Amino acid sequence: MSELEHLTRTFFDHLSSHLLPEPCSVGFRAFPPQVEVQISPAATVTHLSRLVLWARTLDEATVRWWPTRYGDLHISIQGRAGGLVMHVYGGIAFRDCDGLISLDTDERQDVTLNELTALRDLLQSREVTA
């Protein structure tokens, strides 16, 4: 079996064994072997929820975020699925963070999955009370 066949089979096995939102793009890299998954754009809380769902299906998931010069908060998650390295990413408008994240442009911060979930939950509770 070629590396590309292994990557695609492992990815689709992962996708079929978890109820996950469909991504907007998927890329397969044979060397070094990796799958890149971009989460489909959506409203802020929905987008964060989709990132959290994907991250919870990965082993050894690590999360990093940073504000971009374009006004977004880029969120990058890396973990393993079936021995395969998966990079899942997306972004939200940085202004939607409502002051909860205080980083300079391009300043990167490693955070836990619990912190990503907490950001989502805080923003969701603000939506409900607004």
N, C-alpha and C positions, 0 to 999 in steps of 0.2 A: 504494500500500500504506500502510495506517495505521501509526502508530508502534507500536501494540500488536501488530499482525501482524508487523512487523519484529522486535520483541523476542521474541515467542514462536517465530518461525521460527529466529532466530539461536540462541536457547537450545536448542531441540530439535535443531538441526543440531549444536551443540556436544555435547550429551548423546549423540547417536547416533554421533559420531565418536570418543568416548572411553569406555572401560569404567569407569564411575563408579558408586559406590554411590548408590542412590536416596535423595533427600533427604526429610525429613519435611514440609517446606513450601517453596513457591516463590512469590515475589511479583513482579509486573511493575509497574514504575512508568513511566508514559509521559513524565512531565516532572519532573525531568530523567530521561532514559531510563536505566533501571537494572533489573537483575534481582537479587533477593535470594533466597539459597538457605540454608535452615537444615538443617544436617546432623542426621540421625536420632540420637537418644540411643543410647548403647552404653557398654560398659565403657571405661575411660579410654584404654587403648592403642588399642583398636579405633576409638574416636571420633577420637583424634589421627591415626590412620592415614587415616581417611576425609577429614579436613580436609587433610592433606598431599596425598592423591591429587587432590582437587579443585584445590588451589592450584597443583600442578604442571602443570595444563592451562591455566593463565591466563598471559597475557603481563603483564609489569610488576607482578607480584604483590607486594603489601605486606602485612605481618602486624603486628597490634597485639594485645596482651593486657593484661588487668587483672583483679585480684580484685574481686569484687562484694561487697556487704554481705550477700548471701545465702550466701556461702561457696563460690562458684564462681569458676573462672578463665574469664572470657569471652575468646574468641578470634575475632578479626575479620580477614578476608582480603579485600582488594580487588584486582581486576585486570581485564584485558580479555580478551574472547573474541570473535573475529570483529568487532572494533571496538566491541563492546558492553561497558559497564561491568557487572561482576558483583561482588556483595558476598556472600561465603560466610562463615557464622559458626556457632559452636557453643560448647560449654563443658564443662568437666570440674570435678569437685570439687577445690577449691583444696588441700585436705588431701592429695589424691593426688599433688600435686607434690613431696611429701616433702622440703620445704625447698630445692628446686632453684631456686625463684623467690622472691625476697625483695622484695615490693612491699607497700605499704600498700593498704587498701581504696580502690578507685577510682583508684589511681595507675596510669596507662597507660604502657605501654612499647612502642615500635616495635622489632620483632625481625625477623630475616631468616627466610626459609623454612628455611634450614639450621638455625637455632636451634630452630624448631618441630620439625623432624625430629629434632634431637639430644635434645630433651625426650622425644619419643616413644621414641626408642631407649634412652635411659637408664632410663625407667620400665619399658620392656619387659625390659631386662636385669635389673632388680631383681625383676621378677615371676618370671623364670626361676630366679634364684638363691635366691628365697625358699622 
